[in-house]
Amino acid sequence: MLSIPVEEFLFWKKKQLSKGGDQQSFAVLLDCIGGISISDQNLISISPEINLHLRKNLEFLESIWNEHLIESCPIQYLCGITFWRDLKLKVTNKVLIPRPETELIVDIVFNIFKKKSEKLFFAELGTGSGAISISLALAYPFSDVVATDIDRDALEIANKNYINSYKKSNLKFYCGNWWSPLEGFKGKLDLAISNPPYIPQGTYEKLPKEVKDFEPKVALLGGEDGLKHIKEIIQKAPFFLKEKGWLILENHFDQGEKVKQLLFKNKFTSIEIVKDLSGIGRFTIGRYK
Ligand SMILES: C[S@@+](CC[C@H](N)C(=O)[O-])C[C@H]1O[C@@H](n2cnc3c(N)ncnc32)[C@H](O)[C@@H]1O
């Protein structure tokens, strides 16, 4: 551990942020590599007289920050960690960095299934880092959660995150295309949830470098119109959901109405577009009959 005066640290921090980047990314760097937790970072500015204990020296932290700025590599990949809801998750370039706007999907579940002590059966399709499934397994300890992904490497990360977050075993991971690994659970699910790849081809080509060059294409691209995977998930959902079971989907900012129509065509009821905190219709939910 290295000890430096807070004043010196704050001067250095200001210099780093003046080069570019955002406060949140810098906070991830300080927490994961510097060893200063997010809560301690918030305390620093109100106790400027103390000394700060760093796990790595300022030169080392600066070299990672420079790499992030020059290469446009997401800081989460450089640090190998991201924060999502109350989880600290391992991430590599094999998984999408779970986005803050996706956090709300868990609150939608809380709103539907209010009794946490109930024994329910949930499935997540396309789990990536495992963020959504792990949150649900933690929040509903008496329920069972099954999570799928087509990418074995992603599932390995999700499993590590699960082991790090929780000791109980109410979450199981399966590899395969959307519903296919869940054949044994037909008609049994109270809820299926998915944040599938939904970026249309044309939009994908124009994504910022930090996304397109670093995050997995399989996690982002949703075919020509972005709806390829969403259609497949909706069409097969009725075979897997219980009667009155729920389907919750995240979609691109402008896909809500189309997803609503797809749910309607496949005999879903109680269909609703749920807005995120920026007022964007990011989620579409429905109930099978
Ligand atoms: C947008 S990411 C979502 C990851 C994570 N659930 C989240 O919200 O951060 C989509 C995920 O779906 C997975 N995926 C893509 N195509 C798939 C398929 N055909 N079957 C199952 N999973 C798939 C990707 O590997 C990726 O992990």
The ligand as an SDF file (V2000), in Angstrom:
LIG
                    3D

 27 29  0  0  0  0  0  0  0  0999 V2000
  -27.2090   -7.7400  -25.0940 C   0  0  0  0  0  0  0  0  0  0  0  0
  -26.3130   -9.0980  -24.4070 S   0  0  0  0  0  0  0  0  0  0  0  0
  -27.0660   -9.1660  -22.7980 C   0  0  0  0  0  0  0  0  0  0  0  0
  -26.1620   -9.7010  -21.7470 C   0  0  0  0  0  0  0  0  0  0  0  0
  -26.7270   -9.5570  -20.3220 C   0  0  0  0  0  0  0  0  0  0  0  0
  -27.9720  -10.2590  -20.1600 N   0  0  0  0  0  0  0  0  0  0  0  0
  -26.9450   -8.0870  -19.9980 C   0  0  0  0  0  0  0  0  0  0  0  0
  -28.0870   -7.6300  -19.9220 O   0  0  0  0  0  0  0  0  0  0  0  0
  -25.9510   -7.3850  -19.8140 O   0  0  0  0  0  0  0  0  0  0  0  0
  -27.0420  -10.4750  -25.2660 C   0  0  0  0  0  0  0  0  0  0  0  0
  -26.5200  -11.8450  -24.8500 C   0  0  0  0  0  0  0  0  0  0  0  0
  -27.2030  -12.8140  -25.6560 O   0  0  0  0  0  0  0  0  0  0  0  0
  -26.2860  -13.8280  -26.0440 C   0  0  0  0  0  0  0  0  0  0  0  0
  -26.7870  -14.4310  -27.3030 N   0  0  0  0  0  0  0  0  0  0  0  0
  -26.6560  -13.9710  -28.5620 C   0  0  0  0  0  0  0  0  0  0  0  0
  -27.2600  -14.7970  -29.4390 N   0  0  0  0  0  0  0  0  0  0  0  0
  -27.7680  -15.8170  -28.7040 C   0  0  0  0  0  0  0  0  0  0  0  0
  -28.5200  -16.9720  -29.0380 C   0  0  0  0  0  0  0  0  0  0  0  0
  -28.8300  -17.2580  -30.3050 N   0  0  0  0  0  0  0  0  0  0  0  0
  -28.9060  -17.7880  -28.0400 N   0  0  0  0  0  0  0  0  0  0  0  0
  -28.5930  -17.5160  -26.7470 C   0  0  0  0  0  0  0  0  0  0  0  0
  -27.8770  -16.4190  -26.3660 N   0  0  0  0  0  0  0  0  0  0  0  0
  -27.4810  -15.5870  -27.3270 C   0  0  0  0  0  0  0  0  0  0  0  0
  -24.9660  -13.1120  -26.2010 C   0  0  0  0  0  0  0  0  0  0  0  0
  -23.8800  -14.0040  -26.1070 O   0  0  0  0  0  0  0  0  0  0  0  0
  -25.0390  -12.0890  -25.0650 C   0  0  0  0  0  0  0  0  0  0  0  0
  -24.4550  -12.5960  -23.9000 O   0  0  0  0  0  0  0  0  0  0  0  0
  1  2  1  0
  2  3  1  0
  2 10  1  0
  3  4  1  0
  4  5  1  0
  5  6  1  0
  5  7  1  0
  7  8  2  0
  7  9  1  0
 10 11  1  0
 11 12  1  0
 11 26  1  0
 12 13  1  0
 13 14  1  0
 13 24  1  0
 14 15  1  0
 14 23  1  0
 15 16  2  0
 16 17  1  0
 17 18  1  0
 17 23  2  0
 18 19  1  0
 18 20  2  0
 20 21  1  0
 21 22  2  0
 22 23  1  0
 24 25  1  0
 24 26  1  0
 26 27  1  0
M  CHG  2   2   1   9  -1
M  END
$$$$
